[in-house]
Amino acid sequence: MLDSSSALGQPDRVWKEANHMLEICMWNPDESGRIRRSDRIADTPPGISRYHECVLHQGRIERFFLDSIRDASRKTHPVSVERGVLPESLEFDDSRAEDPEAYPITVKLRHLSEEEATPEQYGKQLQDGLFRSNLAPDDTDELLTKNRAAAKEGSEEIVRAKYMIGCDGAHSWVRRQLGFEMEGEPTDFVWGVLDIIPITNFPDIRNRCMIHSANSGSLMVIPRENKLVRLYVQLKEVVPDASGRADRSKITPDTILAAAQKTLSPYKLSYRYCDWWTAYQIGQRVGKNFSKQTRIFLAGDAVHTHSPKAGQGMNVSMQDCFNLGWKISLVVRGIAQRYILSTYQSERRRIAQDLIDFDHKFSRLFSGRPAKDLTDEEGISMQEFKDVFMRGAMFTSGLSVDYGASMLVAKSGTAADQGDGTDVSAEGKKVVAKKGLAKHVELGKRFPSFQVLNQADARPWHFAQWLRSDGRFRIVLFAGAMTSTAQRERVDAFCHQTENILKRFTPEESAIDSVLEILTIHSAKRTSVELLEDFPQVLHPFSEEQGWDYNKVFVDDESHHEGHGRAYEQYGIDQERGCVVVLRPDQYVGYIGDLEDVKDLEVYFENILVQP
């Protein structure tokens, strides 16, 4: 999530406000049944990212996104988010789905009153989240009925759209209108959640904790910002009925606190301040379809649900839209071909299914009773729990996401086998990347970031800071040893041919780097080469208004104050010969090739982009 927010210009705000989690403490019962700390491990595996895990209120994350939307749209068509708006009807004209100029979607919206838009609170003294828990029934139809009775003139609105994204939660109205089904089932595990400022003598309350008691269930501790702590508490006293659904009327903050106190015993726990609470029944489901003719899409809980303990609810949902947003944008602007939209289901449904599989195992292990000894076959092995947790650390970080072969990812093998079964192969000639040229860069995975220096002014940067989420593909030229005459000739030839590719896919009135941007990292000593003399102009384009671009050429060299990033070594790239890496607009690796493979590079973009 932080790597993605970096592309949106948000990480500094998140990093500053969030609580940073560095350590996880495992607590398990000893021979007498008393809970004791059994292990300490790093919360985030060292070295996987320039960030480590941190937590912040979802409302603050939303605020940062709203600010980004405002700032990004201010100069063109200002965009704002409307609240208290409910969809009433959805119509889709199938016959116009493939017409790029058509608006085949018609939605009737109703603007709710403030009273109607405020969810019922089951805890009268405290703000709760039961209204959007899976323990609550779907109340969309009830809201519509109430509003019709009090409808005022002008409260309805008709919207016609080219594309629509349903991010409307587990009770998704959009999914119901499309008639799409979810596959999976609920479990018997019911958990409560408390956001409190705890008063306790438990020694690890400011660390992330996984706590298994002998007979009183399990507990997860998540230390948050502003002295808050989130407790995920197994509610063993709340059992689903014959229909499989738990009675939410039996769940209150006191119920959750009492369960937490039993699990933490003999340590004491109480609170004076509770910020929020909710409860949920663990269920793992994934949608059969993620879109209707690649015009109406589903994202987030609308198409996959799971327990929140792995920290993937908001993160995976945002990654759904981070995957989809740039694709729709490029198609609507006439930059990319419409069939790239089919990769959304192929890529994200596979990830959702992987998440469900992981969550199913993790939830079973976390909710189960610890084994008393090696002969206790019904109990959960604490070593197995730790092993699964450690293996899942890369998954929960989001950095293990691995997209399969498609027109966007030049992997060998078949697209259907590596995705969700959907064939998203390139319609033209298939290009296969040369993985061995960048041994530590994985096709279909997020491009790692290491420190490099700006060639012009020696300032150190994490390279990812220049990979802004603005809809552009990046051609990262690892130019190698630029002091070598032979290597400079290779770079000159590559730039001459690649400039023609840029011109081919860039609208005539637009800047040369508006669709495809070349960023360069070379391996010579910074002081041994000159930006304007030794690098072709396409690597530092000239503008009549602003002169040369000094922020596109970087070097893997020693910094005056912050050491050596050793980027070439970290990427596994030959420091003499270099290579070429193509990054999609979401910073996932699409192609790797030699400087001489310009024709393959052109074919890769032919399969994706529209020639103006």
C-alpha positions as CSV (number, residue, x, y, z in Angstrom):
1,M,0.0,0.0,0.0
2,L,2.8,2.5,0.9
3,D,4.6,1.7,-2.3
4,S,1.4,2.4,-4.2
5,S,0.7,5.6,-2.3
6,S,4.2,6.7,-3.1
7,A,3.2,6.7,-6.8
8,L,0.3,9.0,-5.8
9,G,2.5,11.4,-3.8
10,Q,1.0,10.4,-0.4
11,P,3.6,8.4,1.6
12,D,5.0,11.2,3.6
13,R,1.6,12.0,5.1
14,V,0.9,8.4,5.9
15,W,4.4,7.8,7.2
16,K,4.2,10.8,9.5
17,E,0.8,10.1,11.0
18,A,0.8,6.3,11.2
19,N,1.9,4.1,14.0
20,H,4.9,2.1,12.9
21,M,4.9,-1.6,13.7
22,L,8.3,-3.2,13.9
23,E,7.9,-6.4,16.0
24,I,5.4,-9.2,16.4
25,C,5.1,-11.0,19.7
26,M,3.7,-14.6,19.8
27,W,1.9,-15.6,23.0
28,N,0.9,-19.2,23.7
29,P,-0.1,-21.2,26.7
30,D,2.5,-23.1,28.7
31,E,2.1,-26.5,30.3
32,S,0.0,-25.0,33.1
33,G,-2.3,-23.1,30.6
34,R,-0.9,-19.6,31.4
35,I,-0.1,-17.5,28.4
36,R,3.5,-16.6,27.9
37,R,5.6,-14.9,25.2
38,S,7.0,-17.6,23.1
39,D,8.7,-15.7,20.3
40,R,9.5,-12.3,18.8
41,I,9.9,-11.7,15.1
42,A,10.2,-8.8,12.7
43,D,6.8,-7.5,11.7
44,T,8.0,-6.9,8.1
45,P,10.6,-9.2,6.6
46,P,13.8,-7.0,6.4
47,G,14.8,-5.9,2.9
48,I,11.6,-6.4,1.1
49,S,10.7,-2.7,0.8
50,R,12.0,0.7,1.7
51,Y,8.9,0.8,4.0
52,H,7.8,-1.3,6.9
53,E,4.3,-1.9,8.1
54,C,2.4,0.9,9.7
55,V,-1.3,1.4,10.6
56,L,-3.5,4.5,10.3
57,H,-7.2,5.2,10.5
58,Q,-9.0,4.4,7.3
59,G,-10.6,7.8,7.4
60,R,-7.2,9.5,7.1
61,I,-6.2,7.3,4.1
62,E,-9.5,8.3,2.5
63,R,-8.7,12.0,3.2
64,F,-5.3,11.6,1.4
65,F,-7.0,10.1,-1.6
66,L,-9.6,12.9,-1.7
67,D,-6.8,15.4,-1.7
68,S,-5.0,13.6,-4.5
69,I,-8.2,13.6,-6.6
70,R,-8.7,17.3,-6.0
71,D,-5.1,18.1,-6.8
72,A,-4.9,15.9,-9.9
73,S,-8.1,17.3,-11.4
74,R,-7.8,20.9,-10.5
75,K,-6.3,22.1,-13.7
76,T,-8.6,20.2,-16.1
77,H,-12.0,19.1,-14.9
78,P,-12.3,19.4,-11.1
79,V,-13.6,16.1,-9.5
80,S,-15.3,15.9,-6.2
81,V,-16.8,13.0,-4.2
82,E,-20.6,13.1,-3.5
83,R,-21.8,11.3,-0.4
84,G,-25.3,10.2,0.6
85,V,-26.1,9.1,-3.0
86,L,-27.8,5.7,-3.6
87,P,-28.2,4.0,-7.0
88,E,-31.8,3.1,-7.8
89,S,-31.6,1.4,-11.2
90,L,-29.0,0.2,-13.7
91,E,-29.4,-0.4,-17.4
92,F,-26.8,-1.7,-19.8
93,D,-27.1,-1.7,-23.6
94,D,-25.2,-4.9,-24.6
95,S,-25.4,-4.0,-28.3
96,R,-23.2,-0.9,-27.7
97,A,-20.5,-2.5,-25.5
98,E,-17.8,-2.6,-28.1
99,D,-18.5,0.9,-29.5
100,P,-15.6,3.0,-28.1
101,E,-17.7,6.2,-28.4
102,A,-20.9,4.8,-26.8
103,Y,-22.3,5.4,-23.3
104,P,-24.0,2.0,-22.8
105,I,-24.5,2.4,-19.0
106,T,-27.5,4.3,-17.5
107,V,-27.8,4.7,-13.8
108,K,-30.5,6.4,-11.8
109,L,-29.3,7.9,-8.6
110,R,-31.2,9.1,-5.6
111,H,-29.8,11.7,-3.2
112,L,-30.5,10.7,0.4
113,S,-31.4,13.0,3.3
114,E,-28.9,13.3,6.1
115,E,-31.0,11.2,8.3
116,E,-31.3,8.4,5.8
117,A,-27.6,8.5,5.0
118,T,-26.7,8.0,8.7
119,P,-26.5,4.3,9.5
120,E,-28.3,2.9,12.6
121,Q,-26.0,2.6,15.5
122,Y,-26.5,-0.6,17.6
123,G,-24.3,0.7,20.4
124,K,-26.2,3.9,21.4
125,Q,-23.2,5.3,23.3
126,L,-20.4,4.4,20.9
127,Q,-19.8,4.6,17.2
128,D,-19.9,1.1,15.7
129,G,-19.4,-0.6,12.4
130,L,-22.1,-3.2,12.6
131,F,-24.1,-1.5,9.8
132,R,-21.4,-2.6,7.3
133,S,-20.4,-5.8,9.0
134,N,-21.4,-9.1,7.4
135,L,-23.5,-9.7,10.4
136,A,-25.9,-7.0,9.2
137,P,-28.5,-7.6,6.5
138,D,-28.5,-5.8,3.2
139,D,-30.6,-2.6,3.8
140,T,-30.3,-1.1,0.3
141,D,-33.9,-1.8,-0.7
142,E,-35.2,-0.5,2.7
143,L,-33.3,2.8,2.2
144,L,-34.8,3.2,-1.2
145,T,-38.3,2.5,0.1
146,K,-37.9,5.1,2.9
147,N,-36.5,7.7,0.6
148,R,-39.3,7.3,-2.0
149,A,-41.8,8.2,0.7
150,A,-40.0,11.4,1.5
151,A,-38.7,12.1,-2.0
152,K,-38.3,15.8,-2.9
153,E,-38.3,17.3,-6.4
154,G,-34.9,17.2,-7.9
155,S,-33.6,14.4,-5.6
156,E,-33.0,12.0,-8.5
157,E,-30.3,12.1,-11.2
158,I,-29.7,10.2,-14.4
159,V,-26.1,9.4,-15.3
160,R,-24.9,7.9,-18.6
161,A,-21.4,6.5,-18.5
162,K,-18.9,4.6,-20.6
163,Y,-17.6,2.7,-17.6
164,M,-18.7,2.0,-14.1
165,I,-16.9,0.5,-11.1
166,G,-18.9,-1.1,-8.2
167,C,-16.9,-0.6,-5.0
168,D,-20.0,-0.9,-2.9
169,G,-19.0,-3.6,-0.3
170,A,-20.0,-7.1,0.5
171,H,-23.7,-6.4,0.0
172,S,-22.9,-4.9,-3.4
173,W,-26.0,-3.5,-5.2
174,V,-24.1,-3.4,-8.4
175,R,-23.3,-7.1,-8.2
176,R,-26.9,-7.9,-7.6
177,Q,-28.1,-5.9,-10.6
178,L,-25.6,-7.8,-12.8
179,G,-26.8,-11.2,-11.4
180,F,-23.2,-12.2,-10.5
181,E,-22.6,-14.8,-7.8
182,M,-20.0,-15.2,-5.1
183,E,-18.4,-18.6,-4.4
184,G,-17.5,-19.7,-0.9
185,E,-19.1,-20.0,2.5
186,P,-19.1,-18.5,6.0
187,T,-17.3,-20.2,8.9
188,D,-18.5,-20.6,12.5
189,F,-15.8,-18.2,13.8
190,V,-17.2,-14.9,15.1
191,W,-14.8,-12.1,16.1
192,G,-15.3,-8.7,17.7
193,V,-13.2,-5.6,17.2
194,L,-12.5,-2.8,19.7
195,D,-10.6,0.4,19.1
196,I,-9.7,1.5,22.6
197,I,-7.1,3.3,24.7
198,P,-6.3,0.3,26.9
199,I,-5.6,0.3,30.6
200,T,-3.6,-2.9,31.1
201,N,-0.5,-4.5,32.6
202,F,0.0,-6.7,29.6
203,P,3.6,-6.0,28.6
204,D,3.3,-6.1,24.8
205,I,0.3,-3.9,24.3
206,R,2.3,-1.6,22.0
207,N,3.5,-4.4,19.8
208,R,1.6,-6.4,17.3
209,C,0.6,-9.6,19.1
210,M,-0.8,-13.0,18.2
211,I,-2.2,-14.5,21.4
212,H,-3.6,-18.1,21.7
213,S,-5.1,-19.0,25.1
214,A,-5.6,-22.6,26.3
215,N,-9.4,-22.5,26.3
216,S,-10.6,-18.9,25.9
217,G,-10.0,-18.2,22.3
218,S,-7.5,-16.0,20.5
219,L,-6.7,-12.4,20.3
220,M,-4.8,-10.1,18.0
221,V,-3.3,-6.8,19.2
222,I,-2.7,-4.0,16.7
223,P,-1.2,-0.8,18.2
224,R,-2.5,2.3,16.5
225,E,-1.9,6.0,16.3
226,N,-2.8,8.4,19.1
227,K,-2.5,5.7,21.9
228,L,-5.3,3.6,20.4
229,V,-5.0,-0.2,20.2
230,R,-7.2,-2.4,18.0
231,L,-8.2,-5.7,19.5
232,Y,-9.5,-8.5,17.3
233,V,-11.1,-10.9,19.8
234,Q,-12.5,-14.3,19.1
235,L,-16.1,-14.5,20.6
236,K,-16.4,-18.2,21.5
237,E,-19.6,-17.5,23.4
238,V,-21.4,-16.3,20.2
239,V,-22.4,-19.3,18.1
240,P,-24.1,-19.1,14.7
241,D,-27.6,-20.5,14.6
242,A,-29.0,-23.2,12.3
243,S,-29.1,-20.7,9.4
244,G,-25.4,-20.2,9.8
245,R,-25.7,-16.5,11.0
246,A,-24.7,-15.2,14.4
247,D,-27.1,-13.0,16.4
248,R,-25.6,-9.5,16.4
249,S,-27.9,-8.4,19.2
250,K,-25.8,-10.5,21.6
251,I,-22.7,-8.5,20.7
252,T,-21.8,-5.3,22.6
253,P,-18.5,-3.7,23.5
254,D,-18.8,-5.3,26.9
255,T,-19.2,-8.7,25.3
256,I,-16.0,-8.1,23.3
257,L,-14.1,-6.8,26.3
258,A,-15.1,-9.7,28.5
259,A,-13.8,-12.1,25.8
260,A,-10.5,-10.2,25.6
261,Q,-10.1,-10.3,29.4
262,K,-10.5,-14.1,29.4
263,T,-7.9,-14.5,26.7
264,L,-5.4,-12.2,28.4
265,S,-5.8,-13.6,31.9
266,P,-4.0,-13.4,34.3
267,Y,-3.2,-9.9,32.8
268,K,-5.8,-7.2,33.4
269,L,-7.5,-5.1,30.7
270,S,-10.0,-2.3,30.9
271,Y,-10.6,1.1,29.2
272,R,-12.3,4.4,29.7
273,Y,-12.3,5.5,26.0
274,C,-13.6,3.4,23.1
275,D,-13.3,5.0,19.6
276,W,-15.1,2.4,17.6
277,W,-16.3,-1.3,17.6
278,T,-17.8,-3.9,15.4
279,A,-18.1,-7.7,14.9
280,Y,-18.0,-10.0,12.0
281,Q,-18.3,-13.6,11.1
282,I,-15.4,-15.0,9.1
283,G,-16.4,-15.8,5.5
284,Q,-14.3,-16.4,2.4
285,R,-15.9,-15.7,-0.9
286,V,-14.8,-14.7,-4.4
287,G,-16.9,-13.6,-7.3
288,K,-17.2,-15.7,-10.5
289,N,-17.1,-12.6,-12.6
290,F,-15.2,-9.3,-12.1
291,S,-16.8,-7.4,-15.0
292,K,-19.8,-7.2,-17.4
293,Q,-18.3,-7.1,-20.9
294,T,-15.4,-5.0,-19.5
295,R,-17.7,-2.0,-19.1
296,I,-19.1,-2.5,-15.5
297,F,-16.5,-3.7,-13.0
298,L,-16.6,-4.9,-9.4
299,A,-13.8,-4.2,-7.0
300,G,-12.9,-4.8,-3.3
301,D,-15.5,-6.5,-1.0
302,A,-18.0,-6.3,-3.8
303,V,-16.1,-9.2,-5.4
304,H,-14.1,-10.9,-2.6
305,T,-14.5,-11.1,1.1
306,H,-12.3,-12.5,3.9
307,S,-11.4,-11.9,7.5
308,P,-9.6,-8.6,8.2
309,K,-6.9,-10.0,10.4
310,A,-4.4,-10.4,7.6
311,G,-4.6,-6.6,7.0
312,Q,-5.7,-7.1,3.4
313,G,-9.3,-5.6,3.3
314,M,-8.6,-2.0,2.4
315,N,-5.2,-2.8,0.9
316,V,-6.3,-5.5,-1.6
317,S,-9.4,-3.4,-2.5
318,M,-7.3,-0.4,-3.3
319,Q,-4.9,-2.5,-5.3
320,D,-7.9,-3.7,-7.4
321,C,-8.6,-0.1,-8.4
322,F,-4.9,0.7,-8.7
323,N,-4.8,-2.1,-11.3
324,L,-8.0,-1.0,-13.1
325,G,-7.9,2.8,-12.9
326,W,-5.0,3.4,-15.3
327,K,-6.3,0.9,-17.8
328,I,-9.7,2.6,-18.0
329,S,-8.1,6.0,-18.2
330,L,-5.8,5.1,-21.1
331,V,-8.7,3.4,-23.0
332,V,-11.1,6.4,-22.4
333,R,-8.4,8.8,-23.6
334,G,-7.8,6.7,-26.8
335,I,-4.2,5.9,-25.8
336,A,-4.7,2.1,-25.2
337,Q,-6.7,-0.6,-26.9
338,R,-9.9,-1.6,-25.2
339,Y,-9.0,-5.3,-24.8
340,I,-6.3,-4.5,-22.1
341,L,-9.3,-4.2,-19.8
342,S,-9.7,-8.0,-19.9
343,T,-6.5,-8.3,-17.9
344,Y,-8.3,-6.8,-14.8
345,Q,-10.2,-10.0,-14.1
346,S,-7.3,-12.3,-15.1
347,E,-4.9,-10.5,-12.8
348,R,-7.0,-9.6,-9.8
349,R,-9.3,-12.6,-9.6
350,R,-6.2,-14.8,-9.4
351,I,-4.9,-12.6,-6.5
352,A,-8.3,-12.7,-4.8
353,Q,-8.4,-16.5,-4.9
354,D,-4.8,-16.6,-3.6
355,L,-5.9,-14.3,-0.8
356,I,-9.0,-16.5,0.1
357,D,-6.8,-19.6,0.2
358,F,-4.3,-17.9,2.5
359,D,-7.0,-16.4,4.7
360,H,-8.8,-19.7,5.0
361,K,-5.7,-21.4,6.4
362,F,-4.6,-18.4,8.5
363,S,-8.1,-17.9,10.0
364,R,-8.4,-21.7,10.8
365,L,-5.0,-21.7,12.6
366,F,-5.6,-18.4,14.4
367,S,-9.1,-19.4,15.6
368,G,-8.3,-22.9,16.5
369,R,-7.4,-24.3,20.0
370,P,-3.7,-24.8,20.6
371,A,-2.5,-28.4,20.7
372,K,-1.7,-29.5,24.2
373,D,1.1,-31.8,23.1
374,L,2.4,-33.7,20.0
375,T,-0.4,-36.3,20.4
376,D,-3.2,-33.7,20.3
377,E,-4.3,-34.1,16.7
378,E,-7.4,-31.8,17.1
379,G,-5.4,-28.9,18.4
380,I,-3.5,-26.4,16.3
381,S,0.3,-26.7,16.1
382,M,1.8,-23.4,17.2
383,Q,4.9,-24.1,15.0
384,E,2.6,-24.5,12.0
385,F,0.9,-21.2,12.8
386,K,4.2,-19.4,13.0
387,D,5.4,-21.0,9.7
388,V,2.2,-20.0,7.9
389,F,2.4,-16.5,9.3
390,M,6.0,-16.2,8.2
391,R,5.2,-17.5,4.7
392,G,2.3,-15.2,4.5
393,A,4.3,-12.1,5.4
394,M,5.2,-11.4,1.8
395,F,1.6,-11.9,0.8
396,T,0.2,-9.5,3.4
397,S,2.8,-6.9,2.4
398,G,1.4,-7.0,-1.1
399,L,4.8,-7.4,-2.6
400,S,4.3,-11.1,-3.6
401,V,1.6,-10.1,-6.2
402,D,2.7,-11.9,-9.4
403,Y,0.6,-11.2,-12.6
404,G,0.6,-13.8,-15.3
405,A,1.4,-13.6,-19.0
406,S,-0.7,-11.2,-21.0
407,M,-0.3,-8.5,-23.6
408,L,0.9,-6.4,-20.6
409,V,3.4,-8.9,-19.1
410,A,5.8,-10.5,-21.6
411,K,6.2,-13.9,-19.8
412,S,6.6,-17.2,-21.4
413,G,3.8,-19.7,-21.0
414,T,0.0,-19.3,-21.5
415,A,-2.0,-16.4,-20.1
416,A,-5.0,-18.7,-19.2
417,D,-2.8,-21.0,-17.0
418,Q,-1.1,-18.1,-15.2
419,G,-4.2,-16.0,-14.5
420,D,-7.8,-17.0,-13.6
421,G,-8.3,-19.0,-16.7
422,T,-9.2,-16.1,-18.9
423,D,-7.2,-15.8,-22.2
424,V,-5.6,-12.4,-22.2
425,S,-2.8,-13.2,-24.7
426,A,-1.6,-10.5,-27.1
427,E,-3.7,-10.3,-30.2
428,G,-0.6,-9.7,-32.3
429,K,2.9,-11.3,-32.2
430,K,3.8,-12.6,-28.7
431,V,6.9,-11.1,-27.1
432,V,8.8,-13.0,-24.4
433,A,11.1,-11.0,-22.2
434,K,14.7,-12.0,-21.4
435,K,14.5,-12.6,-17.7
436,G,18.2,-13.4,-17.3
437,L,19.2,-9.8,-18.0
438,A,17.9,-8.6,-14.7
439,K,18.2,-11.5,-12.4
440,H,16.5,-9.9,-9.4
441,V,13.7,-8.2,-11.3
442,E,10.5,-10.4,-11.6
443,L,8.2,-10.1,-14.6
444,G,4.7,-9.4,-13.4
445,K,5.8,-8.2,-10.0
446,R,6.3,-4.7,-8.7
447,F,9.6,-3.1,-9.6
448,P,11.8,-2.9,-6.6
449,S,13.3,0.5,-5.6
450,F,16.9,1.3,-4.7
451,Q,18.9,4.5,-4.2
452,V,20.3,6.2,-7.2
453,L,21.8,9.7,-7.7
454,N,20.5,12.4,-10.0
455,Q,23.2,12.9,-12.7
456,A,22.8,16.7,-12.8
457,D,23.0,17.5,-9.1
458,A,24.1,14.4,-7.2
459,R,21.0,14.3,-5.0
460,P,20.1,10.7,-3.8
461,W,16.7,9.4,-4.6
462,H,14.8,6.1,-4.2
463,F,14.1,5.4,-7.8
464,A,10.5,4.7,-7.1
465,Q,10.0,8.4,-6.3
466,W,10.2,9.1,-10.0
467,L,7.6,6.5,-10.9
468,R,4.5,8.6,-10.3
469,S,1.1,7.2,-11.1
470,D,0.2,9.4,-14.0
471,G,-0.8,6.8,-16.7
472,R,2.6,6.7,-18.4
473,F,4.6,3.6,-19.2
474,R,8.3,3.8,-18.2
475,I,11.1,2.5,-20.3
476,V,13.9,2.2,-17.8
477,L,17.2,2.2,-19.7
478,F,20.0,0.7,-17.7
479,A,22.7,2.3,-19.8
480,G,25.7,0.5,-18.3
481,A,29.2,1.8,-18.5
482,M,28.8,5.1,-20.3
483,T,32.6,5.7,-20.3
484,S,33.0,2.8,-22.7
485,T,32.9,3.9,-26.4
486,A,31.3,0.6,-27.4
487,Q,28.6,0.9,-24.8
488,R,27.9,4.5,-25.7
489,E,27.4,3.4,-29.4
490,R,24.9,0.8,-28.2
491,V,23.0,3.5,-26.2
492,D,23.1,5.9,-29.1
493,A,21.6,3.3,-31.4
494,F,18.9,2.3,-28.9
495,C,17.9,5.9,-28.4
496,H,17.7,6.7,-32.1
497,Q,15.4,3.7,-32.8
498,T,13.3,4.1,-29.6
499,E,12.7,7.8,-30.3
500,N,10.8,6.6,-33.3
501,I,8.6,4.4,-31.1
502,L,7.9,7.3,-28.8
503,K,6.9,9.5,-31.8
504,R,4.7,6.7,-33.2
505,F,2.5,6.4,-30.1
506,T,2.5,10.1,-28.9
507,P,-0.1,12.5,-30.2
508,E,1.4,15.1,-32.4
509,E,0.6,18.0,-30.1
510,S,1.8,16.3,-26.9
511,A,5.2,16.2,-25.2
512,I,7.5,13.4,-26.4
513,D,7.3,11.8,-22.9
514,S,3.6,12.1,-22.4
515,V,2.8,8.4,-23.2
516,L,6.1,6.7,-22.9
517,E,8.8,8.1,-20.6
518,I,12.4,7.0,-20.7
519,L,14.3,7.1,-17.4
520,T,18.0,6.2,-17.4
521,I,20.3,4.7,-14.8
522,H,23.9,4.3,-15.8
523,S,26.8,2.7,-13.9
524,A,29.8,4.9,-14.6
525,K,31.2,7.4,-12.1
526,R,28.9,10.4,-12.1
527,T,31.8,12.8,-12.5
528,S,33.2,11.0,-15.5
529,V,30.3,11.9,-17.8
530,E,28.3,15.0,-18.7
531,L,24.5,15.0,-19.0
532,L,24.2,17.3,-22.0
533,E,27.3,16.0,-23.9
534,D,27.3,12.3,-23.3
535,F,23.5,11.4,-23.3
536,P,21.3,11.6,-26.4
537,Q,18.6,14.3,-26.2
538,V,15.7,11.9,-26.0
539,L,17.0,11.0,-22.5
540,H,16.7,14.6,-21.3
541,P,14.1,16.2,-23.6
542,F,14.2,20.0,-24.3
543,S,11.3,22.3,-23.8
544,E,11.1,25.9,-25.1
545,E,9.5,26.9,-21.9
546,Q,11.6,25.0,-19.3
547,G,14.8,24.0,-21.1
548,W,16.4,20.7,-20.6
549,D,14.9,18.0,-18.3
550,Y,17.4,17.3,-15.6
551,N,15.3,14.7,-13.8
552,K,15.4,11.7,-16.2
553,V,19.1,10.5,-16.0
554,F,20.4,8.9,-12.8
555,V,23.6,7.1,-11.8
556,D,24.3,4.1,-9.5
557,D,27.2,5.8,-7.6
558,E,28.3,6.8,-4.1
559,S,26.3,9.6,-2.4
560,H,28.1,12.4,-0.5
561,H,26.0,11.7,2.6
562,E,23.8,8.6,2.2
563,G,26.1,5.8,0.9
564,H,25.9,3.7,-2.2
565,G,22.6,2.2,-3.4
566,R,24.3,-0.5,-5.5
567,A,21.3,-0.6,-7.7
568,Y,22.8,-2.6,-10.5
569,E,23.9,-5.3,-8.0
570,Q,20.5,-5.3,-6.3
571,Y,18.6,-5.5,-9.7
572,G,21.0,-8.2,-10.9
573,I,22.0,-6.3,-14.0
574,D,25.4,-6.4,-15.8
575,Q,27.1,-3.1,-15.0
576,E,28.9,-3.0,-18.4
577,R,26.1,-3.8,-20.8
578,G,22.9,-2.9,-18.9
579,C,19.5,-3.8,-20.3
580,V,16.0,-2.3,-20.8
581,V,13.0,-2.8,-18.4
582,V,9.5,-1.6,-19.2
583,L,7.2,-0.7,-16.3
584,R,3.5,-0.5,-16.6
585,P,1.8,2.6,-15.2
586,D,1.2,0.7,-12.0
587,Q,5.0,0.0,-11.7
588,Y,4.7,-3.7,-12.4
589,V,7.3,-5.1,-14.7
590,G,6.0,-5.8,-18.2
591,Y,9.1,-6.5,-20.3
592,I,12.9,-7.0,-20.1
593,G,15.2,-7.0,-23.1
594,D,18.6,-6.1,-24.5
595,L,19.4,-2.6,-26.0
596,E,19.3,-4.3,-29.4
597,D,15.8,-5.7,-28.9
598,V,14.1,-2.5,-30.1
599,K,11.8,-4.4,-32.5
600,D,10.5,-6.6,-29.6
601,L,10.0,-3.4,-27.6
602,E,7.9,-1.9,-30.4
603,V,5.8,-5.1,-30.8
604,Y,5.2,-5.0,-27.0
605,F,3.7,-1.5,-27.3
606,E,1.9,-2.4,-30.5
607,N,-0.1,-5.0,-28.6
608,I,-1.2,-2.4,-26.0
609,L,-1.3,1.2,-27.4
610,V,-3.3,2.9,-30.1
611,Q,-1.3,4.7,-32.8
612,P,-2.8,8.3,-33.0
